[in-house]
Amino acid sequence: MGPRIRNGTLWLRRFAGTTPGVIAVVVVVSVVLCLLAGFACANQMSDKSARRDVALDRTEPLAFAAQRLYVALSAADASAATAFLSTGIEAPALRQQYQQSLADAAAALSEATAGVSDEQTRQIVARIAADLPAYTGLIETARANNRQGFPVGSSYLSAASAVMQKSLLPNAERLTTDRFAAVQEDQRAIGALPVVSIVLILLVLLTCAVGSWILLRRTNRLANVGVMAAAGAAILALLWVVVATGVAASVLDTGASGARDRFETLAKARIAAQQARTDETLQLITRGDIAAGEDSYNRHATDLRDRLGTVVGPDSAAAQQLTKWSAGHRAQVAAYQAANYPAALAQAIGTEPTSSATQFAALDRSLNDNLTQARRDLRGGLRDAGTVLIISPFGTLVLLVLAAAAVVTGLWPRLKEFL
């Protein structure tokens, strides 16, 4: 058996050194590379389409649910503080707003963590699930004391707000950040060039060039139609991969002002607005020095203004509503510092067009409208990217299979001349 193998090896070496042997090697290498490149293109472009489906059906909805959880928790805290300012039994609308915010938070928490199994997310969810009942219990205790006119109610409300600001909201923020990072990672994966496919196609082109040079040296034929057709098909496949990926990346709009960044920035802007509203109402509940509350309000209001400036501009409806709300807040602070508590209270929770409550409600609606539009743009970009990529796996595979067939068709007649 050993001598036969050695003899076969020697024969193959001698055959490979002959012209038909060289042509056969060119055929085999070219066909193998064409098929490898075709399957690589099909696989990588299919992965992009699948990643787009995941982003559209799962990752983006989870990010939206996470920011909705953050907003709902902030809104619940603001609503609870506003309701506490009402003497006696609070207005039904305020109570309903608080309860609706809690219901939204519970629903959003369920949606934002559906099917998630990583340890970090489980820990975040566990902390939120443990702290939310504690928060609502403190709110109900504060409400009961407030209805009876007991001053201790404000202490319970402050304790509840501390649970919200120090635990619930930071954990919700971490969850939101993780979810938006997942969206960004999906976008990057969809818009990234398929390097393996490109390298293999370039190897196909290099093989065609080397094969043509070998044929020229061995057979004195200037060009082979089959090899040239294979090179043309490979070039088309390369252009298809690069252009399709580039167009998909462009419609995803992943730049600094892209839909995902606008979505995330507006979500955080709305949260900052809710937190500033909580600061605004807590100032009147404590009935003491409001310097610390003003510092917190100004910090959140500045954060809100900066975020709005980057995504909607200073002349937008939201920016104008923020200006009006800030003016209402200044009027509230001026009345409080003038020892006119009833006027400050009316400015904070009244229903007049110039009251802080009215102006904040208008601002929140405007922020929600902008947030909805940013989400629509984000999902629209994902859908458009999928449309661009939809036939890329099949198209590139067909082109490279045709390239392999062209090599065989073009070089088989040359090989038969020596057999």
N, C-alpha and C positions, 0 to 999 in steps of 0.2 A: 504493500500500500504506500509505503514511504517513497520508493522510486517513482511511482506513478504521479504522486503529488508533486515531486520535484520536477519531473518532466513536464507536467502541466503548467507549473509556474514558469519554467523556462520558455515554454511555447508562448505563453501569454506575454512575457516580456519581449520576446522577438516580434510577436504580432503587434504589440503596442508601438514598436518602433517603426513599423511600416506605415505607408500612407493610409491604407484602409483601417489599420489599427488606430491611427491618430484621429481619423474621421469618426470612428466608433466612440472613442473617448469623448470627443467634442459633443456628439449626440447625447451620450449618457449624462454627462455633466450638465449640459444645457437643459435637458428635460427634467432632471432631478431638481435643479435650481428653480426652474419655472414652476414646477408643481409645489415646491416648498414655499416659494414666494406667494403663489396663489392661495394656498391654504392659510398662510400667515396673514395675508390681507383679509381673507374672509373671516378669520377668527378675530383679528383685532378690530375690524370695522363692525363686526357683530357685537363685540364687547362694548363698543361705544354706543350702539343702538340700545343694548340691554341696560347700560348705565343710565342712559337718558330716560328709559322707562322707569327705572328705580327712582331717579330724581323726581320725576313727574308724579309718580304714584305713591311714593313713600317718603323720600328724604325732605322734599319741599313741604308737603303737608305736615310732617313732624315739626319742622322749623316754625311753620305758621302756628301750630298748636302750642309750641313752647313759648313763643312771644305772646300769644293770647293768654296763656297762663300768667305770665309776668304782668301783663296789662290788667288782667282781671283781679289779681291780688292787689295791685296798686290801687285800682278803682274801688275795691272793697274797703281798703283802709281809708281812702279819701271820703267815701260815702258814709262810713261809720263815724268819722270825725265830724262831717257836716251834719249828720242826723243828731249827734250829741249836742250840737249847739242849739237845737230846738228845745224850748222849754216844755216840760211835761212830756206828753206823747208826741213823738216825731211825726212829721207828715207821712202819710202812707206811701207817697211817691219815693221819698228818701229811703224808707224801709225796703220797699220793693227793689230799688236800685242796689242796695247793699246785698240783698238776698240773691238777686240776679247775678251780681258779680261773683258771689261765692259759687253759685251753680255753674257759671261759666268757667271758673277756676277748676272746679272738680272735673268737668267735662274735658277741659283742655289738658289737665294732668293725665287723664286716662288716654287721650289721643296721642299726647306727646311721648308717651312711654310704651305704646302698644308694640308688643313683639320685641322689645329691647332686652337684651340679656347681658350686656357688659356690666362689670362690677361697679364702675363709677356711677353710671346712671341709676343702678339699683340703690346705691347709697343716697344719692340726691333725692330720689323718689321717697325713700324711707323717711328721710328727715322732713320733707315737706308733708308727707302723710301724718307724721307724728305731731308736727307743730301747728298744722291747720286747725285741728280740734281745740288745741290749747288757746289759739288766737280767738276763735269764735266763742269759747267759754268766757274769756276775759271781756270780750265785747258785750256779751249778754249780761254779765255781772255789772259792767259799767252802765249799761242801758237801764237795768233794774234800779240801780242806785240813783241814776239821773232822773228817772220818772218819779222817784220819791223825794227828790230834792236834796239828796245826800251829797256833800262835796267830795266824798271819797270816790265817787264815780269817775272823776277826772283822772285819779291815780290808776284805776283799772284800765281806763282808755289809754293812758300813756304806756302802761305795761304791755297792753295788746299791740300798740304801735311799735314798741321796741322789739317784740317778737317778729313782727312783720319786717321791720327795717334791718334787723341783725341776723335773721335766719331765713325766713320765707323768701324774701326778695333776693338775697344773695344766692341762695340755692336755685331759685328760678332763673336767675341771670346766668349761672353756670350751665344750666340745662339749655338755655337759649343759645348761649355761645357755642356749645358743642353741636347743636343742631344746625346752626348756620355754617359752622366749619365743615360739617358733612355735605351741605349743599355746595359749598365752594370746592370741596374735593371732587365731587361729582362733575362739576363744571370743568375743572382742570382736566379730569380724565377724558371727558368728551372732546375737549378742544386741543388735547396734546397730540402732536404728530406721532404716528405709529412707527417708531424707530426701527423695530425689527423688520417690518414689511418694507420700509424704504431701503434698508441695507440689503436685503435679499434681492429686491428689484435691481438695485445698482450692481449687484453681483451678476445678475442675469445679463445686464447690458455689457458688463466687463467681459463675461464669457462669450457673448456674441462678437464683441470686438476682437478678442484673442482668437476665437474660432475663425473669423474672417481672415485674419492675418495668417493663420496656419494654412488655411485653404489656398490663399494666394501663393504662399511659399511652396506648397506641395503640388498644387494642380494648375498653377498659373492662371486661375480664374479670378477676375477682379472682384466679383461679388456673387453671393449666393442669395437668390430671391427668398428662400425660406428663412435664412438667418436674418436677412433685412426685415422681413415681415415680423419675425419674432421680436426683434429689437423695437420695431414700431409699436407692437402690442404692449411690450414692457414699458415703453415711454408713456403710452396712453394710460396704463395702469398706475404708473408713478404720478402722472398729472392728476388722475382721478383721486388718488389717496390724498395728495397734498391739498388740492383745491377743495375737495369735500370737507376735509378736516378744518381748513382755514375758514371756509364759509360758515361751518358749524360753530367755530369759535367766535366769529364775528357776530352772529345772530344771538349768541348767548350773552354778549355784552358784559364781559367779565372785568372791564376796566374799573378805575376808581369811582367813576360815576355810573357804573352799570346797575342793572335792575336789582341784583342781589344786594349790593352795597346800599342802594337807596332803600330797599326793603328793610334791611337791618338797621340802618340809621334812623328811619322813620319810626320803627318799632321802639327803639331806645328813646327817641324824642317824645313819643307818647307816654312812655313810662316816666320820663323826667317831668313831664307836665302833671301827671297824676301825683307824683311825689311832692312837687311844689304845691299842689292844691292841698295835700295833707298838711304840709308845713303851714300853709296859710290859715287853715282852720284850727290847728293845734295851738296857734298863738293866742287865739281867743278863749280856748278852753282852759288853759293854765292861768290866765288872768294875772300874769306876773311880768317879769322882764322878758321882752320878746327879742332881745338881741341875738340869742342863739338860734331862735326860730327864723329870724330874718336872714342870718348867715346861711342857714340851710336852704331857705327859699331862694335866695339870690344865687346860690351855687347851682341848684337845679334849674332855675330859670335861665341862667347863663348857658348851661349845658344844652338846654332846649333851643335857645336862640342860635347857638353855634351849629347845632345839627341841622336846624332848618335852613341856615344860611348855605350849607353845603349841598343840599338836595333840592330845595324848592325856591330859594332866592329870597331877598328881602322884600320884594313886592308881591309875594304870593298872598293868598287869602289867609293861610295859616300864620304867616309872619305878621300880617295886619291884625289878626285876632289876638296874637300874643301881645302886641303893643297895647291894644285896648284893655286886655286883662291886666297887664302890668300897671296901667293907669288906674284901673279899679283897685288893684292891691295897694297902690300908694295912697289912694283916698281912704281905704280901710285903715292903714297904719296911721295916717294923720288923725283920723277920728279917734283911734285908740289912744294915741299919745296925748290927745287933747282931753282925755278922760271922758270921752263921749262913747261909752261902751254900746248903748243901743244903736247909735249910728254905725259903729264899726260892725256890729252884728248884722244889721240890715244890709250893709254893703257886702258882707261875706256870704250870706245865704239868702238874700232877698231875690225877688222875681223881677225887679225893675230891669230895663234894658241895659243900664250902665252898671249893674251889680257884678261883683266878681263871679258869682255863681253862674249868671247868664253868659258872661263873656267866656268863662272857662268851658261851659257846655258847647259854645260855638267853636272854640278852639279845638276841643276834643273831636267834634264831628269833622272838622276840616282835616285834622291829622288822620283820622280813620279813613277819610276819602282818599287822601294821598297814599296811605298805606295799602289800601285796596287796589289802587291803580298800579303801584309798584309791584305788588304781587301778581297782578294780571300781566304786566310786562315780563316778569320773570318766567311765569309759566308759558307765556307766548313764545319767549326765546327758546325754551326747552322743546316745545312742540315743533318750532321751525327747524331746530337742529336735528330733530328726529326725521323730519321730512327730507332734509338734505342728505342724511346718511342712509335712508331706507333701502336703497338698492345697491349701495356701495359694496357690501360683501359679495353679492352675486355677480355684480358687474366686473369687479377686479379679478375674481376667481375665473370667470369665463375668459377674460382677456389673457390671463397667464396660461390657462389650459390651451387656448388657441396658439399662444406663443410656443408652447411645447410641441404642439402638433405641427406648426410651421417649420420648426427645426427638423423634425423627423421627415416631413414631406420634402423639404429642400435638400437635405443631405443624403437621403436614401438613394436617389439616382447616382450620386457621386460614389457612394459606397458600392453599389452594384457594378460599377465600371471595373472594380478590382476583384470582384468575386467570381 
